[in-house]
Amino acid sequence: MGLIKIATLGALGYAGYKYYQGQRGENLPAAYAKGGPTSNATTTLTPVRDAGVDAMRDTPQTWSKTDQAIDESFPASDPSGNY
């Protein structure tokens, strides 16, 4: 009996997950805004997103000058002078 309950809960969880994934809209890569770079089998370099809020898929609720400086410095190891 316990196995049936676990299987039922697993099936409900999977169905809920698939429903949630379908509600998210278009399937954009994690960091890129609409129209941003995409990778495919012929791309030899990993695409890098532009700095700033406009290039993000999900815009943050708050964005400070420090956030902008950190975003602009990535992936360089040099910290910005705006701290």
DABELLIN-V514808 format. One record per backbone hydrogen bond with DSSP energy under -0.5 kcal/mol. NH is the residue of the N-H (numbers start at 0). CO is the residue of the C=O. Records with the same first field share a line. If there is no record, write none. Layout:
BEGIN
NH=CO ; CO
END
This chain:
BEGIN
4=0
5=1
6=2
7=3
8=4
9=5
10=6
11=7
12=8
13=9
14=10
15=11
16=12
17=13
18=14
19=15
20=16
21=17
22=18
23=19 ; 20
24=21
27=25
31=28
32=54
35=32
42=39
43=41
54=51
55=52
58=56
67=63
68=64
69=65
70=66
71=67
72=68
73=69
75=72
END
